Amino acid sequence: MKPLQGIAWLLALQTAGELIGRAFGLPFPGPVIGLLLLLVALRHRHVQTSVGAAADFLLAHLSLLFVPVGVGVMTHLGLLAAYGGRVAAVIILSTWVGLWVTAWTLKRLLRVPPETP
């Protein structure tokens, strides 16, 4: 029952994020706003336990989430043969760019002295 409550919390907070984003015309996607709401909601023990149970449940069945992707790859093997090299190059390049931006940002943030109260 707890995993179901946790999934309900996740869906409710994502829906609230979507509604807030659309109502106020915010430049952030609804799921990002929902994650911020989840961050606030995780201060409550009830939300922590139910979302934790949902996370454990989803992690235990994570391999099932790869089945649709595998079927899609098998269905479009011709496209993969034609464009597989380009797709691999884009994935590798974008991963390196993401790692570089993250490292650069961390380096910049670590140089800033912390504020003292």
C-alpha positions in Angstrom: 0.0 0.0 0.0 2.9 2.4 0.7 4.4 2.2 -2.8 1.0 3.1 -4.2 0.7 6.1 -1.9 4.2 7.2 -2.9 3.4 7.0 -6.6 0.2 9.0 -5.9 2.4 11.6 -4.1 4.7 11.8 -7.1 1.9 12.1 -9.6 0.1 14.7 -7.5 3.1 16.8 -7.1 4.0 16.6 -10.8 0.4 17.6 -11.7 0.6 20.5 -9.2 3.8 21.6 -10.9 2.2 21.4 -14.3 -0.7 23.5 -13.1 1.5 26.1 -11.4 3.7 26.3 -14.5 0.8 26.8 -16.8 -1.2 29.1 -14.5 1.7 31.5 -14.0 3.4 31.1 -17.4 6.7 30.1 -15.8 9.6 29.3 -18.0 10.3 26.0 -16.2 8.7 22.7 -17.1 6.0 21.4 -14.9 8.0 18.3 -13.7 10.8 20.6 -12.5 8.4 22.6 -10.5 6.9 19.3 -9.2 10.4 18.2 -8.1 10.8 21.4 -6.2 7.5 20.8 -4.5 8.6 17.2 -3.8 11.8 18.6 -2.2 9.6 20.7 0.2 7.2 17.8 0.8 9.9 15.4 1.7 10.3 17.2 5.0 7.3 15.3 6.3 7.8 11.8 7.5 4.7 10.4 5.9 5.8 11.6 2.4 9.3 10.3 3.0 8.2 6.8 3.9 5.6 6.5 1.1 7.9 7.9 -1.6 10.8 5.8 -0.3 8.6 2.7 -0.7 7.6 3.7 -4.2 11.3 4.3 -5.1 12.2 0.8 -3.7 9.4 -0.8 -5.7 10.4 1.0 -8.9 14.1 0.1 -8.5 13.2 -3.5 -7.9 11.4 -3.6 -11.2 13.6 -1.3 -13.2 14.5 -3.9 -15.8 10.9 -4.0 -17.0 11.2 -0.3 -18.0 13.9 -1.3 -20.6 11.6 -3.8 -22.4 9.8 -1.1 -24.6 13.2 0.4 -25.5 14.5 -3.0 -26.5 11.4 -3.7 -28.6 11.7 -0.3 -30.3 15.4 -1.0 -31.2 14.5 -4.4 -32.6 11.7 -2.9 -34.6 13.9 -0.2 -36.2 17.1 -2.1 -36.8 17.3 -0.7 -40.3 17.4 2.9 -39.0 20.0 1.8 -36.4 22.1 0.3 -39.1 21.8 3.5 -41.2 22.3 6.1 -38.5 23.8 4.1 -35.6 27.3 5.7 -36.0 25.8 9.2 -36.0 23.6 8.4 -33.0 26.6 7.0 -31.1 28.7 10.0 -31.9 26.0 12.4 -30.7 25.5 10.5 -27.5 29.3 10.4 -26.7 29.7 14.1 -27.6 26.7 15.2 -25.6 27.9 13.2 -22.6 31.3 14.8 -22.7 29.8 18.2 -23.1 27.5 17.6 -20.1 30.4 16.4 -18.0 32.5 19.3 -19.0 29.8 21.9 -18.1 29.1 20.2 -14.8 32.9 20.2 -13.9 33.2 23.8 -15.0 30.2 24.9 -12.9 31.5 23.0 -9.9 34.9 24.6 -10.2 33.3 28.0 -10.4 31.1 27.4 -7.4 33.9 26.1 -5.3 35.9 29.3 -5.9 33.1 31.4 -4.4 33.7 31.9 -0.7 30.7 30.8 1.4 28.6 33.5 3.0 28.9 33.9 6.7 25.8 34.8 8.7 
